[in-house]
């Protein structure tokens, strides 16, 4: 990335001032990686090698102010990307890395040589605010374009539905009803006296004042049929009021606005099921997840024109789901790696299934709870153990598995 603004460089605490020196050309010429080289992270890509997402490759695009080179991050360094200590606009000092080459054939059969770095140790030494702002601006533009595209698709779908409904109502005809038959059905029978009938007798059978043998046999037959079809059932004994209240309290509550007792369980939704909820957008749900990433408060094009974004994870999916908070974003500050109960968040089609908390959403008190150990119905221990196991597993992977 050329023409970097040197005044936009912010050094990390306890790091002396530094300058970005073009070294990639010398690195390609000498093939000797100099420990302590400083690069600017210009792009970050995470690729899952398996469907579960447990095996990942983290690719960085490192620049020296003139040229860029791609780098494969060692498995022990993945956590810095997941916690956003290493992101676009970050200056990193690389202390242990290797230069690798790989031959490949293109679509025309020509032999191409690919050069890349394998980084085993790095640390953050500063940030470039201009690069971060440019990247954030591009990200917001991409989100807005994607959102406008989704809204356009919804409008087209709605127009098609209205078109089909109009065509159906135009072509469909209402069948004529025989008014004489309706009058005959509505007029009461005048053959017998207008006396109330017994509960077990059919509505259209009215007993006459004199019980004939034929009427008696008919009534007995109907009584016998009713006994077979509708046997008498003993009314269940009414449980004590305390048991009824206990049973009612264990029924999960779906909507957060109806949740008044925190010990009453909420109906929780897994992150995997967000794209398949009854509505593709604005379906209210409750989530128990791990905060994998949290951004600072940033500008937004929606009221109140500021937001905070996060990535949340749970054991149901390898994807870290995108969460955007518009409601008091400065107060949404859970610790990265903590378990958080999110109540009344709404799904969205962005990013293949994401979550939103809008500024207009009504909340009783606090709509999120960090590490809710006091809620016995929340498996905080289980989800935190899963997250610890996942981080430990990624940390124990060997770098040889990434070699070609």
Backbone torsions as a table, in degrees:
resi	resn	phi	psi	omega
1	UNK	NA	117.1	-175.6
2	UNK	-89.3	162.2	174.1
3	UNK	57.9	51.6	175.3
4	UNK	-76.9	144.3	179.8
5	UNK	-80.8	110.7	-177.6
6	UNK	-67.3	-24.7	179.6
7	UNK	-74.3	-12.8	-179.2
8	UNK	-87.9	-1.2	-178.8
9	UNK	-78.7	127.7	176.8
10	UNK	-119.7	117.8	-179.1
11	UNK	-78.4	147.9	177.1
12	UNK	-70.6	158.8	178.2
13	UNK	-57.7	142.4	179.8
14	UNK	63.2	17.1	176.2
15	UNK	-110.4	126.1	179.1
16	UNK	-67.5	158.3	178.7
17	UNK	-58.0	148.0	-177.2
18	UNK	-143.7	165.7	174.9
19	UNK	-129.1	151.9	-180.0
20	UNK	-86.2	117.1	-176.2
21	UNK	-104.1	130.5	176.2
22	UNK	-67.0	112.8	-176.7
23	UNK	-128.2	-4.9	-174.1
24	UNK	-67.5	-39.0	178.6
25	UNK	-63.5	-42.0	176.5
26	UNK	-65.4	-36.3	178.0
27	UNK	-63.9	-41.2	178.4
28	UNK	-68.3	-33.1	-177.3
29	UNK	-77.5	-44.6	-176.3
30	UNK	-91.4	-20.2	-176.0
31	UNK	57.4	27.3	178.4
32	UNK	-116.9	112.6	177.8
33	UNK	-77.1	121.4	-178.1
34	UNK	-86.0	118.1	178.0
35	UNK	-60.9	141.7	-179.1
36	UNK	88.6	8.1	178.2
37	UNK	-67.1	142.6	-178.1
38	UNK	-109.5	131.7	178.9
39	UNK	-128.8	160.9	172.8
40	UNK	-105.1	126.7	178.1
41	UNK	-77.3	116.5	-177.9
42	UNK	-106.2	-12.6	177.2
43	UNK	-162.7	149.9	177.8
44	UNK	-134.0	129.8	177.8
45	UNK	-132.3	135.8	177.1
46	UNK	-119.2	121.9	-177.7
47	UNK	-118.9	126.7	176.8
48	UNK	-85.4	130.2	-179.9
49	UNK	-87.4	-20.0	-180.0
50	UNK	-127.0	165.9	-179.1
51	UNK	-66.8	-30.3	-179.1
52	UNK	-77.5	-18.9	179.9
53	UNK	81.9	7.2	-178.9
54	UNK	-74.4	-26.9	177.8
55	UNK	-107.6	120.9	-175.1
56	UNK	-132.7	155.0	171.2
57	UNK	-119.5	127.2	178.6
58	UNK	-106.9	120.3	-177.2
59	UNK	-113.6	127.8	177.2
60	UNK	-111.3	146.7	170.9
61	UNK	-108.3	109.3	-174.6
62	UNK	-101.9	134.7	179.9
63	UNK	-122.7	154.2	177.5
64	UNK	-116.8	13.9	-177.5
65	UNK	99.7	-19.4	179.2
66	UNK	-124.8	-47.3	-178.0
67	UNK	-127.5	166.9	179.1
68	UNK	-126.1	153.7	174.9
69	UNK	-143.8	142.0	179.8
70	UNK	-84.1	150.0	-177.8
71	UNK	-138.0	137.1	174.2
72	UNK	-96.7	124.3	-175.4
73	UNK	-84.8	134.0	176.7
74	UNK	-62.3	154.2	-173.2
75	UNK	-62.0	-32.5	-179.8
76	UNK	-72.3	-13.3	179.6
77	UNK	-97.1	-3.5	-176.5
78	UNK	-60.2	-34.0	-174.3
79	UNK	-62.9	-28.0	179.6
80	UNK	-68.6	-31.1	176.5
81	UNK	-75.9	-42.5	-178.8
82	UNK	-65.5	-30.9	177.8
83	UNK	-92.4	4.0	176.8
84	UNK	64.6	20.8	169.8
85	UNK	-70.3	-28.4	173.2
86	UNK	-115.7	115.9	-177.8
87	UNK	-148.3	-180.0	178.7
88	UNK	-63.4	131.0	-177.8
89	UNK	93.6	4.0	179.6
90	UNK	-94.6	136.4	171.1
91	UNK	-90.7	129.8	-178.6
92	UNK	-123.7	142.6	172.2
93	UNK	-101.6	120.3	-176.6
94	UNK	-98.7	116.7	-177.3
95	UNK	-101.3	-21.1	-179.1
96	UNK	-142.9	109.0	179.1
97	UNK	-155.3	161.5	-177.3
98	UNK	-130.0	149.3	175.4
99	UNK	-96.9	125.1	-178.7
100	UNK	-123.1	153.0	174.6
101	UNK	-127.5	152.8	180.0
102	UNK	-147.3	129.6	179.1
103	UNK	-91.5	137.6	179.5
104	UNK	-146.5	156.1	178.5
105	UNK	-101.1	135.9	176.6
106	UNK	-86.4	-174.7	-176.3
107	UNK	-66.8	-19.0	178.8
108	UNK	-95.0	1.8	179.7
109	UNK	86.2	5.9	179.7
110	UNK	-82.2	146.2	-179.2
111	UNK	-84.5	124.5	178.2
112	UNK	-117.7	144.8	178.4
113	UNK	-109.1	122.6	179.7
114	UNK	-104.1	132.5	-179.9
115	UNK	-114.1	134.1	179.0
116	UNK	-152.7	167.4	178.5
117	UNK	-108.1	147.7	169.2
118	UNK	-113.9	113.4	-173.0
119	UNK	-101.0	124.4	-179.9
120	UNK	-105.7	-19.5	-178.1
121	UNK	-153.0	127.7	176.0
122	UNK	-150.2	165.4	178.4
123	UNK	-149.1	152.0	-179.7
124	UNK	-82.6	129.8	-179.8
125	UNK	-117.8	-8.5	179.2
126	UNK	171.6	-173.6	-177.3
127	UNK	-141.7	152.4	173.5
128	UNK	-111.6	107.4	-174.0
129	UNK	-65.5	-35.4	-179.4
130	UNK	-65.7	-39.6	177.9
131	UNK	-67.6	-41.1	178.7
132	UNK	-62.7	-43.1	179.8
133	UNK	-66.3	-39.7	178.2
134	UNK	-64.3	-43.2	178.9
135	UNK	-64.2	-41.4	179.7
136	UNK	-66.2	-39.2	177.8
137	UNK	-63.2	-43.2	178.4
138	UNK	-65.0	-38.4	179.0
139	UNK	-65.0	-42.9	178.7
140	UNK	-65.3	-39.8	176.9
141	UNK	-61.4	-41.7	179.0
142	UNK	-63.9	-42.0	178.6
143	UNK	-64.2	-42.1	179.9
144	UNK	-64.8	-41.6	177.9
145	UNK	-63.4	-42.1	179.2
146	UNK	-66.6	-39.1	178.8
147	UNK	-66.6	-40.6	177.2
148	UNK	-64.5	-37.8	177.1
149	UNK	-63.9	-40.8	178.2
150	UNK	-66.2	-41.2	178.3
151	UNK	-64.0	-37.6	178.2
152	UNK	-65.5	-40.7	176.9
153	UNK	-62.4	-41.4	178.8
154	UNK	-63.3	-42.4	178.7
155	UNK	-63.5	-39.7	178.8
156	UNK	-66.4	-41.2	177.7
157	UNK	-63.6	-42.0	179.6
158	UNK	-64.5	-39.5	178.6
159	UNK	-65.1	-39.2	178.1
160	UNK	-64.5	-41.9	179.6
161	UNK	-62.5	-45.8	178.8
162	UNK	-63.8	-35.6	178.9
163	UNK	-65.3	-44.9	179.1
164	UNK	-64.8	-40.3	179.4
165	UNK	-64.3	-41.0	178.9
166	UNK	-64.8	-41.1	179.0
167	UNK	-66.4	-37.6	-179.8
168	UNK	-67.8	-44.3	-179.6
169	UNK	-66.9	-27.7	179.9
170	UNK	-75.1	-39.1	-175.5
171	UNK	-87.0	-22.7	-176.8
172	UNK	-79.4	146.3	177.7
173	UNK	-121.7	145.3	179.2
174	UNK	-88.7	123.9	-179.1
175	UNK	-65.4	143.6	179.0
176	UNK	-73.9	145.1	-177.7
177	UNK	-108.3	134.6	177.8
178	UNK	-71.7	105.7	-177.2
179	UNK	-65.7	-30.1	179.2
180	UNK	-65.2	-42.3	179.0
181	UNK	-64.4	-36.9	179.7
182	UNK	-65.2	-41.7	179.4
183	UNK	-64.9	-38.3	179.1
184	UNK	-65.6	-37.2	179.7
185	UNK	-70.8	-35.3	-176.8
186	UNK	-80.0	-26.2	-177.4
187	UNK	-76.2	133.4	-179.1
188	UNK	-74.7	156.7	179.2
189	UNK	-70.8	136.8	-178.6
190	UNK	-110.1	12.0	-176.3
191	UNK	-77.9	-28.0	-176.9
192	UNK	-122.5	170.4	178.3
193	UNK	-67.3	150.4	-178.0
194	UNK	-84.8	73.5	-179.3
195	UNK	-114.8	150.2	-179.5
196	UNK	-65.7	146.4	180.0
197	UNK	-100.0	165.5	178.0
198	UNK	-73.5	158.0	-174.1
199	UNK	-67.7	-31.5	-174.5
200	UNK	-87.2	-3.2	-178.7
201	UNK	-91.8	148.4	175.5
202	UNK	-60.6	152.8	-175.0
203	UNK	-64.9	-32.0	-174.5
204	UNK	-90.3	5.7	177.3
205	UNK	-109.6	121.7	-178.1
206	UNK	-119.9	122.6	-179.5
207	UNK	-70.3	138.7	175.1
208	UNK	-80.0	167.7	-178.1
209	UNK	-63.4	-31.0	-178.3
210	UNK	-106.7	127.2	-177.6
211	UNK	-88.7	104.0	178.2
212	UNK	-84.4	162.8	177.3
213	UNK	-57.9	-38.0	-179.6
214	UNK	-66.8	-43.6	177.5
215	UNK	-63.1	-37.4	179.9
216	UNK	-64.1	-44.6	179.4
217	UNK	-64.1	-39.6	179.9
218	UNK	-64.2	-45.0	179.7
219	UNK	-63.4	-42.1	178.3
220	UNK	-62.4	-38.0	179.7
221	UNK	-65.0	-42.4	178.9
222	UNK	-66.8	-38.0	178.4
223	UNK	-64.1	-41.7	179.3
224	UNK	-65.0	-39.6	178.8
225	UNK	-64.3	-40.5	-179.8
226	UNK	-67.2	-35.3	178.7
227	UNK	-64.9	-38.9	179.3
228	UNK	-71.0	-41.8	-174.8
229	UNK	-81.4	-36.1	-176.5
230	UNK	-128.6	74.3	179.7
231	UNK	-65.7	153.5	-179.7
232	UNK	-67.7	134.8	179.7
233	UNK	-114.9	139.6	176.5
234	UNK	-74.8	131.4	178.8
235	UNK	-67.5	131.9	-178.0
236	UNK	-63.0	141.8	179.9
237	UNK	-66.7	137.7	-176.3
238	UNK	-73.8	120.7	-178.8
239	UNK	-69.2	162.7	177.6
240	UNK	-60.7	155.0	-176.1
241	UNK	-63.5	-34.4	-179.1
242	UNK	-65.8	-42.0	179.1
243	UNK	-65.2	-38.9	179.1
244	UNK	-63.5	-39.7	179.1
245	UNK	-68.0	-38.1	178.5
246	UNK	-63.9	-42.7	180.0
247	UNK	-65.2	-39.2	-180.0
248	UNK	-67.4	-33.3	-178.2
249	UNK	-72.9	-22.0	-179.5
250	UNK	-84.3	-7.7	178.3
251	UNK	-76.4	120.9	-177.8
252	UNK	-62.3	142.1	178.4
253	UNK	-95.2	130.9	-174.9
254	UNK	-82.2	-42.1	-173.9
255	UNK	-100.1	133.5	-177.8
256	UNK	-66.3	-27.1	-179.0
257	UNK	-69.2	-19.7	177.4
258	UNK	-93.9	5.6	-175.5
259	UNK	-95.2	104.8	-176.7
260	UNK	-112.0	-26.6	178.0
261	UNK	-110.3	118.1	-174.2
262	UNK	-67.8	-19.9	177.2
263	UNK	-80.8	-9.3	172.5
264	UNK	-80.0	125.2	-174.8
265	UNK	-67.1	142.8	171.9
266	UNK	-92.9	152.0	173.8
267	UNK	-76.7	115.3	-175.5
268	UNK	-95.8	144.3	178.0
269	UNK	-112.7	134.9	176.7
270	UNK	-80.3	155.1	-179.6
271	UNK	-65.4	-29.7	-178.6
272	UNK	-65.4	-30.3	-175.0
273	UNK	-89.7	2.2	-177.9
274	UNK	-59.8	-44.3	-179.5
275	UNK	-69.8	-15.7	-175.1
276	UNK	-109.5	19.1	176.6
277	UNK	-68.9	161.4	-176.3
278	UNK	-52.4	-33.8	175.0
279	UNK	-118.7	140.7	-177.4
280	UNK	-74.3	-17.4	178.8
281	UNK	-142.9	148.1	172.7
282	UNK	62.6	29.7	171.8
283	UNK	-90.7	120.0	-176.9
284	UNK	-73.4	133.4	-178.8
285	UNK	-148.8	167.7	180.0
286	UNK	-121.6	136.2	-170.8
287	UNK	-129.6	137.1	167.0
288	UNK	-113.9	114.7	-172.7
289	UNK	-149.5	170.4	177.0
290	UNK	-96.8	136.2	174.6
291	UNK	-80.3	108.5	179.9
292	UNK	-91.2	-22.8	-179.1
293	UNK	-158.8	145.0	177.7
294	UNK	-143.0	126.0	-179.1
295	UNK	-90.0	163.4	170.5
296	UNK	-72.2	170.6	176.3
297	UNK	-67.2	131.7	-174.9
298	UNK	-135.5	169.4	-179.5
299	UNK	-72.6	153.7	-178.5
300	UNK	-142.5	155.4	177.6
301	UNK	-90.8	-0.9	177.7
302	UNK	-111.5	149.7	176.3
303	UNK	-57.8	141.8	3.1
304	UNK	-86.4	30.0	175.6
305	UNK	64.7	28.1	169.6
306	UNK	-153.0	153.3	-174.5
307	UNK	-155.3	169.3	172.1
308	UNK	-139.3	132.6	-178.6
309	UNK	-108.2	153.4	179.7
310	UNK	-146.7	163.1	171.2
311	UNK	-120.0	127.6	-177.9
312	UNK	-118.4	151.1	-176.0
313	UNK	-138.1	150.8	171.5
314	UNK	-149.7	169.7	-174.4
315	UNK	-68.2	-8.9	-175.0
316	UNK	-76.8	-17.9	-176.6
317	UNK	-153.0	152.8	176.3
318	UNK	-81.4	-11.8	-177.5
319	UNK	-79.1	137.9	171.5
320	UNK	-91.0	110.2	-170.5
321	UNK	-78.3	139.4	-178.4
322	UNK	-78.9	128.8	177.3
323	UNK	-122.9	127.7	177.0
324	UNK	-116.3	126.6	-177.2
325	UNK	-111.8	115.4	174.0
326	UNK	-101.1	-19.4	-177.0
327	UNK	-85.1	109.9	-179.6
328	UNK	44.3	61.4	-173.9
329	UNK	-62.0	-29.2	-179.8
330	UNK	-68.8	-21.6	178.8
331	UNK	-88.8	-12.5	177.6
332	UNK	-86.9	95.6	-173.8
333	UNK	-138.6	51.5	176.8
334	UNK	-69.4	157.6	179.1
335	UNK	-76.1	137.9	176.1
336	UNK	-63.9	129.1	-176.3
337	UNK	98.3	-7.5	179.1
338	UNK	-87.3	158.2	174.7
339	UNK	-89.3	133.0	-175.7
340	UNK	-130.2	132.9	172.3
341	UNK	-92.3	117.2	179.5
342	UNK	-105.3	122.6	-177.5
343	UNK	-113.8	137.5	175.1
344	UNK	68.9	25.7	174.1
345	UNK	-82.2	156.1	-174.8
346	UNK	-118.1	142.7	-178.9
347	UNK	-79.3	160.2	-179.7
348	UNK	-148.5	154.9	-177.2
349	UNK	-81.0	-8.6	-178.0
350	UNK	-62.1	140.5	175.8
351	UNK	61.6	30.5	179.0
352	UNK	73.5	15.3	-178.6
353	UNK	127.3	107.1	-178.1
354	UNK	-139.1	-177.9	-177.2
355	UNK	-127.3	147.3	178.3
356	UNK	-134.6	145.7	169.1
357	UNK	-125.7	105.9	-172.0
358	UNK	-85.4	157.2	-179.0
359	UNK	-67.6	-26.8	-178.3
360	UNK	-84.7	-2.3	179.9
361	UNK	-69.8	132.2	178.0
362	UNK	-81.7	138.4	-179.7
363	UNK	-130.9	143.0	177.7
364	UNK	-69.7	-53.7	177.4
365	UNK	-137.6	-89.7	178.7
366	UNK	-113.7	128.3	-173.8
367	UNK	-88.7	-5.2	176.7
368	UNK	-135.8	144.1	-179.2
369	UNK	-130.1	123.9	-179.6
370	UNK	-88.5	129.9	-179.4
371	UNK	46.5	66.1	-175.2
372	UNK	-76.6	68.1	-179.9
373	UNK	-63.7	-28.4	-176.5
374	UNK	-71.7	-14.2	178.9
375	UNK	-91.2	104.6	-174.7
376	UNK	-64.8	-24.8	-177.0
377	UNK	-84.9	-3.3	176.5
378	UNK	-98.6	124.9	-179.7
379	UNK	-83.9	67.4	-179.7
380	UNK	-66.7	-40.8	-179.5
381	UNK	-61.5	-41.9	-178.0
382	UNK	-66.5	-45.3	-176.1
383	UNK	-72.8	-32.2	177.1
384	UNK	-71.9	-34.7	175.7
385	UNK	-65.6	-39.7	176.9
386	UNK	-61.6	-43.6	-179.0
387	UNK	-65.4	-40.0	178.5
388	UNK	-65.0	-40.9	178.0
389	UNK	-63.7	-39.0	-179.2
390	UNK	-66.5	-43.2	178.7
391	UNK	-66.0	-39.5	178.8
392	UNK	-66.0	-37.8	179.7
393	UNK	-65.4	-43.3	178.8
394	UNK	-65.7	-33.4	-178.4
395	UNK	-72.6	-22.7	-177.4
396	UNK	-93.3	-1.2	177.3
397	UNK	-68.1	145.7	179.1
398	UNK	-93.1	148.4	-177.8
399	UNK	-71.2	-18.3	179.8
400	UNK	-63.9	-23.1	-179.6
401	UNK	-68.4	-18.3	179.2
402	UNK	-92.5	-6.7	-179.9
403	UNK	-70.9	146.3	-180.0
404	UNK	-70.3	NA	NA
